[in-house]
Amino acid sequence: MPSRWQRVRKTAERVGLVLFVLFGTAALYYSTPEPDGLRIALTVLFPLLVAGASRLPSRLASRAGVGTLCGAVGVWYITDPPRNDREWQGEYAVPADVMMDGNLAHIRNIRNFVYRTTQDYTPHYYDATYNLDDLSSVDLVTSYWAGNAIAHVFLSFGFRDGRHVAMSIETRRQKKFQYSTIAGFFHHYEIFYVTADERDLIGVRTDVRHERVYLYRLTLSPAERRRLFESYLQEIHTLVQHPAWYNTLTDNCTTGILTRAQARLRYRLDWRVLLSGYTASLAYDLRLLDTSIPFPQLRAQSRIQRPANASPDPDYSEEIRRQPHEVNDPAD
């Protein structure tokens, strides 16, 4: 008769197997092999083959079969390479790149789309050179489209001459796939650093999608601002040659910022990292925002208010920073 620990171990093995099969099946379903028929066939075959192998009359053969199948899927998943040569949706078709020349950062392909609707836009890119000695501000942007728990979070870097360049860590989506939150837990999206004019990256959210957008000034020292900007620049250049997978848990818009900012581990594990709508409150607790006033008041003051039917014009960056702020925030 099996001992108690043997029964516990056997139960743990079964649970572990079920969880791995569920993970492997989802990973295959959300993977990117072509044609799609191959992906669907593998998704169906994997759990069926594991179920069949687990019922083999010989215990040794059963363990070997299940182990081989799970091992094959595990090795495939670990070695599945991200790529830059897919057929991308228009917003992600052209990546930015950076060349450094001393204190000068030459950024190519800064996105500046002109949006008429969320799906109707005119693509436009430009190149620009920024002197790192002139970096004067970093703003945290949070954009909400439904509720308060989830937001898209990104940064915008400002310079003494009034220019701003916004950088957003996003999923690089293929034309044939629609966005899926679940897919982001697997190898479905490459990671993409959108490098854009504020009229594009912020303006599409305030004036086209009509999301609830907040602009917070980060209280970083000049050295911290520069280190953060240089970290973004380095990663943008690296991804051109070495693509990487996006992951909703470990490498998303919020964890990417914390990694670039070299945040301490205990803050990277904070629950607000997953519920990105509360990123600003996390930054407030880290004393990265103005703590001279209560956070609800700061949040209300940071809300971007735009006139009805507004569209991003050449003075957009200045307008969203000099606008009057309402005292009451609908998020309360």
For each residue, the residues with C-beta under 8 A, 3 or more apart:
1:
2: 6 7 10
3: 6 7
4: 7 8
5: 8 9
6: 2 3 9 10
7: 2 3 4 10 11
8: 4 5 11 12
9: 5 6 12 13
10: 2 6 7 13 14
11: 7 8 14 15
12: 8 9 15 16
13: 9 10 16 17
14: 10 11 17 18
15: 11 12 18 19
16: 12 13 19 20
17: 13 14 20 21 50 54 66 70
18: 14 15 21 22
19: 15 16 22 23
20: 16 17 23 24 70 74
21: 17 18 24 25 46 47 50 70
22: 18 19 25 26
23: 19 20 26 27
24: 20 21 27 28 46 47 70 73 74 77
25: 21 22 28 29 43 46 47
26: 22 23 29 30 182 185 186
27: 23 24 30 31 73 77 186 187
28: 24 25 31 39 42 43 46 73
29: 25 26 39 40 43
30: 26 27 180 182 183 185 186 187 188
31: 27 28 39 42 80 186 187 188
32: 39 83 86 174 187 188
33: 38 39 42
34: 38 39
35: 38 39
36: 39 40
37: 40 41
38: 33 34 35 41 42
39: 28 29 31 32 33 34 35 36 42 43
40: 29 36 37 43 44
41: 37 38 44 45
42: 28 31 33 38 39 45 46
43: 25 28 29 39 40 46
44: 40 41 47 48
45: 41 42 48 49
46: 21 24 25 28 42 43 49 50 69 73
47: 21 24 25 44 50 51
48: 44 45 51 52
49: 45 46 52 53 65 69
50: 17 21 46 47 53 54 66 69 70
51: 47 48 54 55
52: 48 49 55 56 65
53: 49 50 56 61 62 65 66 68 69
54: 17 50 51 62 65 66
55: 51 52 62
56: 52 53 61 62 65
57: 61 62
58: 61 62
59: 62 63
60: 63 64
61: 53 56 57 58 64 65
62: 53 54 55 56 57 58 59 65 66
63: 59 60 66 67
64: 60 61 67 68
65: 49 52 53 54 56 61 62 68 69
66: 17 50 53 54 62 63 69 70
67: 63 64 70 71
68: 53 64 65 71 72
69: 46 49 50 53 65 66 72 73
70: 17 20 21 24 50 66 67 73 74
71: 67 68 74 75
72: 68 69 75 76
73: 24 27 28 46 69 70 76 77
74: 20 24 70 71 77 78
75: 71 72 78 79
76: 72 73 79 80
77: 24 27 73 74 80 187
78: 74 75
79: 75 76
80: 31 76 77 187
81:
82: 187 190 191 243 244 245
83: 32 86 190 243
84: 95 190 240 243
85:
86: 32 83 174 190
87: 174 175 176
88: 92 93 172 173 174 175
89: 92 93 173 174 175
90: 93 121 123
91: 111 113 194
92: 88 89 95 170 172 173 192 194
93: 88 89 90 123
94: 109 111 123 125
95: 84 92 109 192 193 236 239 240
96: 107 108 109 110 111 193 194 195 236
97: 107 108 109 236 237 240
98: 105 106 107 108 233 234 236 237
99: 105 106 108 237
100: 104 105 106 233
101: 104 106
102:
103: 131 132 133
104: 100 101 129 130 131 132
105: 98 99 100 129 130 131 132 229 233
106: 98 99 100 101 127 128 129
107: 96 97 98 110 127 128 129 130 165 195 233 236
108: 96 97 98 99 127
109: 94 95 96 97 125 127 195
110: 96 107 125 126 127 128 165 195 196 197
111: 91 94 96 124 125 194 195 196 197 200 201
112: 124 125 126 196 197 199 200
113: 91 121 122 123 124 196 200 204
114: 121 122 124
115: 118 120 121 200 203 204 207 208
116: 120 121 122 208
117: 120 121 208
118: 115 204 208 209
119:
120: 115 116 117
121: 90 113 114 115 116 117
122: 113 114 116
123: 90 93 94 113
124: 111 112 113 114
125: 94 109 110 111 112
126: 110 112 197
127: 106 107 108 109 110
128: 106 107 110 163 165
129: 104 105 106 107
130: 104 105 107 134 135 157 159 163 165
131: 103 104 105 134 135 159
132: 103 104 105 135 226 229 230
133: 103
134: 130 131 159 160 161
135: 130 131 132 138 157 158 159 222 225 226 229
136: 158 159 160 225
137: 157 158 217 218 225
138: 135 155 156 157 158 217 218 220 225 228 229
139: 155 156 158 164 215 216 217 218
140: 153 155 215 216 217 218 279 280 283 288 289
141: 153 154 155 156 166 202 213 214 215 216
142: 151 152 153 213 214 216 276 277 279 280
143: 151 152 153 202 205 211 212 213 214
144: 147 148 150 151 211 212 213 277 331
145: 152 209 211 212
146: 150
147: 144 150 277
148: 144 277 278 331
149: 275 277 278
150: 144 146 147 275 276 277
151: 142 143 144 276 277 279
152: 142 143 145 168 170 205 253 276
153: 140 141 142 143 253 254 257 276 279
154: 141 166 167 168 169 194 201 253 257
155: 138 139 140 141 166 167 168 218 228 232 257
156: 138 139 141 164 165 166 167 198 201 202 215
157: 130 135 137 138 164 165 166 167 225 229 232
158: 135 136 137 138 139 162 163 164 317
159: 130 131 134 135 136 162 163 164
160: 134 136
161: 134
162: 158 159 317 318
163: 128 130 158 159 317
164: 139 156 157 158 159 197 198 317
165: 107 110 128 130 156 157 195 196 197 198
166: 141 154 155 156 157 194 195 196 197 198 200 201 202
167: 154 155 156 157 193 194 195 196 232 236
168: 152 154 155 193 194 196 201 253
169: 154 191 192 193 194 252 253 256 257
170: 92 152 191 192 193 194 246 253
171: 179 184 189 190 191 192 246
172: 88 92 189 190 191 192 246
173: 88 89 92 177 179 189
174: 32 86 87 88 89 177
175: 87 88 89
176: 87
177: 173 174 180 183 188
178:
179: 171 173 183
180: 30 177 183 184 188
181: 184 248
182: 26 30 185 186
183: 30 177 179 180 186 188 189
184: 171 180 181 188 189 246 247 248 252
185: 26 30 182 247 248 249
186: 26 27 30 31 182 183
187: 27 30 31 32 77 80 82 245
188: 30 31 32 177 180 183 184 246
189: 171 172 173 183 184 245 246
190: 82 83 84 86 171 172 243 244 245 246
191: 82 169 170 171 172 239 243 244 245 246 251 256
192: 92 95 169 170 171 172 239 246
193: 95 96 167 168 169 170 232 235 236 239
194: 91 92 96 111 154 166 167 168 169 170 201
195: 96 107 109 110 111 165 166 167 236
196: 110 111 112 113 165 166 167 168 200 201
197: 110 111 112 126 164 165 166 200 201
198: 156 164 165 166 201 202 203 312 316 317 320
199: 112 202 203 312 313 314 316 317
200: 111 112 113 115 166 196 197 203 204 312
201: 111 154 156 166 168 194 196 197 198 204 205
202: 141 143 156 166 198 199 205 206 213 215 304 312 316 320
203: 115 198 199 200 206 207 208 311 312 316
204: 113 115 118 200 201 207 208 209 312
205: 143 152 201 202 208 209 211 213
206: 202 203 209 210 211 213 304 306 310 312 320
207: 115 203 204 210 306 310 311 312
208: 115 116 117 118 203 204 205
209: 118 145 204 205 206
210: 206 207
211: 143 144 145 205 206
212: 143 144 145 303 330 331
213: 141 142 143 144 202 205 206 303 304
214: 141 142 143 280 299 302 303 304
215: 139 140 141 156 202 302 304 320 321
216: 139 140 141 142 280 283 289 298 302
217: 137 138 139 140 289 290
218: 137 138 139 140 155 225 283 288 289
219: 287 288 289 290
220: 138 224 225 228 288
221: 224 225
222: 135 225 226
223: 226 227
224: 220 221 227 228 261
225: 135 136 137 138 157 218 220 221 222 228 229
226: 132 135 222 223 229 230
227: 223 224 230 231 262
228: 138 155 220 224 225 231 232 260 261
229: 105 132 135 138 157 225 226 232 233
230: 132 226 227 233 234
231: 227 228 234 235 260 261
232: 155 157 167 193 228 229 235 236 260
233: 98 100 105 107 229 230 236 237
234: 98 230 231 237 238
235: 193 231 232 238 239 260
236: 95 96 97 98 107 167 193 195 232 233 239 240
237: 97 98 99 233 234 240 241
238: 234 235 241 242
239: 95 191 192 193 235 236 242 243 244
240: 84 95 97 236 237
241: 237 238
242: 238 239
243: 82 83 84 190 191 239
244: 82 190 191 239 251
245: 82 187 189 190 191 251
246: 170 171 172 184 188 189 190 191 192 251 252
247: 184 185 250 251 252
248: 181 184 185 252
249: 185 252 255 274
250: 247 255
251: 191 244 245 246 247 255 256 259
252: 169 184 246 247 248 249 255 256 276
253: 152 153 154 168 169 170 256 257 276
254: 153 257 258 273 276 279
255: 249 250 251 252 258 259 268 273
256: 169 191 251 252 253 259 260
257: 153 154 155 169 253 254 260 261 279
258: 254 255 261 263 267 268 273
259: 251 255 256 262 263 268
260: 228 231 232 235 256 257
261: 224 228 231 257 258
262: 227 259
263: 258 259 267 268 286
264: 267 268
265: 268 269
266: 269 270
267: 258 263 264 270 273 282 286
268: 255 258 259 263 264 265 273
269: 265 266 273
270: 266 267 273 282
271: 274 275
272: 275 276 278 279 281 282
273: 254 255 258 267 268 269 270 276 279 282
274: 249 271
275: 149 150 271 272 278
276: 142 150 151 152 153 252 253 254 272 273 279
277: 142 144 147 148 149 150 151
278: 148 149 272 275 281 282
279: 140 142 151 153 254 257 272 273 276 282 283
280: 140 142 214 216 283 284 289 295 299 302
281: 272 278 284 285 295
282: 267 270 272 273 278 279 285 286
283: 140 216 218 279 280 286 288 289
284: 280 281 287 288 289 291 295 298
285: 281 282
286: 263 267 282 283
287: 219 284 291
288: 140 218 219 220 283 284
289: 140 216 217 218 219 280 283 284 295 298
290: 217 219 293 298
291: 284 287
292:
293: 290 297 298 301
294: 297 298
295: 280 281 284 289 298 299
296: 299 300 329 332
297: 293 294 300 301 327
298: 216 284 289 290 293 294 295 301 302
299: 214 280 295 296 302 303 329 331
300: 296 297 303 325 326 327 328 329 332
301: 293 297 298 325
302: 214 215 216 280 298 299 325
303: 212 213 214 299 300 325 326 329
304: 202 206 213 214 215 320 323
305: 323 324 325 326
306: 206 207 310 320 323
307: 310
308:
309:
310: 206 207 306 307
311: 203 207
312: 198 199 200 202 203 204 206 207 316
313: 199 316 319
314: 199
315: 318 319
316: 198 199 202 203 312 313 319 320
317: 158 162 163 164 198 199 320 321
318: 162 315 321 322
319: 313 315 316 322 323
320: 198 202 206 215 304 306 316 317 323
321: 215 317 318
322: 318 319
323: 304 305 306 319 320
324: 305
325: 300 301 302 303 305
326: 300 303 305 329
327: 297 300
328: 300 332
329: 296 299 300 303 326 332
330: 212
331: 144 148 212 299
332: 296 300 328 329
